[in-house]
Amino acid sequence: GSTEYAEDLRDRLKDQLVMYVNIDMYMKGRFDPGGVPSLRSFVADVVRDVPEGAGTVYEGWQASEWARKPAAARQGDMAAFEPDLKALGSGADFVPFQDHLGVPTLAIEFIGENGYGFGTYHTNYDSRAYAERIADPGFTQGVTMAQVLGTMALRMSEADVLPFRFSHYATKLDEAVTAAEGWARDAGVVVDVAP
């Protein structure tokens, strides 16, 4: 459906769409955003202002990502650690917007500590009853999700200058080139990537 929509409205979307936000799922659990690197600071700024428990969504995201790092990689103080957006893969509704239209894209999710919904994801059990009883009793996480999405929509729509930070994108591209050179070297292939 999203591919057909993007293909049918391609010219209009390329002219008018500033950002695409995908919300594939949410449940009680950790904040797990993904997206293009130029939107990392935007997401961080938004979730710093959204309350969650005794702190903010940002503080929960920061603590969760810090704890998920290997012990050897946890250098310094967690307060200085900046969590990053996960890279977006394929197979979701954001693909035609990101990969074919070139629109800055986000996937905003709250997921359980063990991943996507205990095996219910995209099954007959992925239902309102599941959400009410297991994934989000009382829909309290849904309120937080609505606050995150609403704040994003307001800030993006009211921005005099779009809040993209391309310096972070450059850093991530440099990391990707370095990683690719390492993979090529490990495979015995010579790759010359000129700056």
C-alpha positions in Angstrom: 0.0 0.0 0.0 2.7 2.5 0.9 4.7 1.7 -2.2 1.6 2.3 -4.4 0.8 5.5 -2.6 4.4 6.8 -3.0 4.5 5.8 -6.7 1.1 7.4 -7.4 1.9 10.7 -5.7 5.6 10.8 -6.4 5.9 14.3 -7.8 3.6 15.9 -5.2 5.4 14.1 -2.3 8.9 15.0 -3.6 7.8 18.7 -3.8 5.8 18.9 -0.5 6.9 16.1 2.0 9.4 17.2 4.5 9.7 14.1 6.7 8.0 10.7 6.9 7.5 9.1 10.3 6.6 5.4 10.5 4.9 4.0 13.6 5.0 0.2 13.1 4.4 -0.8 16.7 4.5 0.2 20.3 4.2 -1.6 23.6 5.5 -1.2 27.2 9.2 -1.1 26.8 12.2 0.9 25.7 12.2 3.7 23.2 13.7 2.4 20.0 13.8 5.0 17.3 15.4 4.5 13.9 16.0 6.9 11.0 18.3 9.0 8.9 21.3 10.4 10.8 20.3 14.0 10.0 17.2 13.6 12.3 19.1 12.3 15.3 19.4 15.7 17.1 15.7 16.4 16.3 14.5 13.2 17.9 16.8 13.8 20.9 15.5 17.3 21.4 11.9 16.2 21.2 12.2 13.3 23.6 14.1 15.5 26.1 10.8 17.3 26.6 8.5 14.3 26.8 8.0 13.0 30.4 8.2 9.3 31.1 8.1 7.9 34.7 10.3 10.0 36.9 12.3 11.4 34.0 12.0 11.9 30.3 11.9 9.6 27.3 15.4 10.8 26.4 16.7 9.7 29.8 15.1 6.3 29.4 16.5 6.0 25.9 20.0 7.0 27.0 20.0 4.6 30.0 18.7 1.7 27.8 21.2 2.2 25.0 24.1 2.6 27.5 23.1 -0.7 29.2 22.9 -2.4 25.8 26.5 -1.5 24.9 29.2 -4.1 25.6 30.9 -3.4 29.0 34.1 -2.5 27.2 32.4 0.1 25.1 31.0 1.9 28.2 33.7 4.4 28.6 33.3 7.6 30.6 30.1 8.9 32.2 26.7 7.9 30.9 25.5 11.5 31.3 27.8 12.4 28.3 26.6 9.5 26.2 24.4 10.4 23.3 22.2 7.6 22.0 21.9 7.2 18.2 19.0 6.3 15.9 19.2 2.7 14.6 19.7 2.3 10.9 16.5 1.6 9.0 16.4 -1.7 7.1 13.8 -2.8 4.7 10.4 -4.4 4.6 8.4 -1.7 6.2 6.1 1.1 5.0 8.9 3.7 5.1 10.9 2.0 2.3 9.4 3.8 -0.7 9.7 7.2 1.1 13.3 6.8 2.2 14.7 4.6 -0.6 12.8 5.8 -3.6 11.7 9.4 -2.9 14.7 10.3 -0.7 12.5 11.8 2.1 14.1 12.0 5.5 12.5 9.1 7.4 12.0 8.0 11.0 10.6 4.8 12.6 9.4 5.6 16.1 8.8 2.6 18.3 8.6 1.5 21.9 9.4 -2.2 22.1 9.6 -4.9 24.8 13.0 -5.8 26.1 12.8 -9.1 24.2 11.9 -7.5 20.9 8.7 -7.3 18.9 5.8 -8.5 21.0 6.6 -12.0 22.1 5.9 -13.5 18.7 2.5 -11.8 18.2 3.8 -9.2 15.7 1.8 -9.5 12.4 -0.2 -12.5 13.6 -3.8 -13.0 14.5 -2.8 -12.3 18.1 -1.6 -8.8 17.2 -4.9 -7.4 18.4 -6.6 -4.8 20.5 -7.1 -7.4 23.2 -3.4 -8.1 23.2 -2.6 -4.4 23.5 -5.1 -4.0 26.4 -4.0 -7.0 28.4 -0.3 -7.4 27.7 1.4 -4.8 25.4 0.0 -1.7 27.1 -2.5 -2.1 29.9 -4.3 1.2 30.4 -2.7 2.5 27.2 -0.2 4.6 29.3 2.6 3.9 26.8 0.2 5.0 24.0 -0.1 8.4 25.8 3.7 8.7 25.8 3.8 7.7 22.1 1.2 10.3 21.3 3.2 13.0 23.1 6.3 12.1 21.2 4.6 12.1 17.8 2.6 15.3 18.6 5.7 17.1 19.7 7.5 16.0 16.6 4.7 17.2 14.3 4.4 20.6 16.0 8.1 21.3 16.1 8.7 20.2 12.5 5.6 22.1 11.2 6.5 25.3 13.1 10.2 25.3 12.3 11.5 28.4 10.5 14.5 26.4 9.5 14.1 22.6 9.1 16.0 20.9 12.0 18.2 18.6 10.0 21.8 18.2 11.2 23.9 17.0 8.2 27.2 17.0 10.1 26.0 13.8 12.0 25.1 12.3 8.6 28.6 12.9 7.4 30.0 11.2 10.5 27.8 8.2 9.9 28.7 8.0 6.2 32.4 8.1 7.1 31.9 5.3 9.6 30.1 3.2 6.9 32.9 3.7 4.4 35.5 2.7 7.0 33.5 -0.4 7.9 33.1 -1.3 4.2 36.8 -1.0 3.7 37.4 -3.4 6.6 34.9 -5.9 5.2 36.6 -5.8 1.8 40.1 -6.2 3.4 38.8 -9.2 5.4 37.4 -10.7 2.2 40.8 -10.1 0.4 39.3 -7.5 -1.9 41.1 -4.2 -2.6 38.8 -1.2 -2.5 40.0 2.3 -3.1 37.6 4.9 -1.6 38.9 8.3 -2.5 37.9 11.2 -0.2 
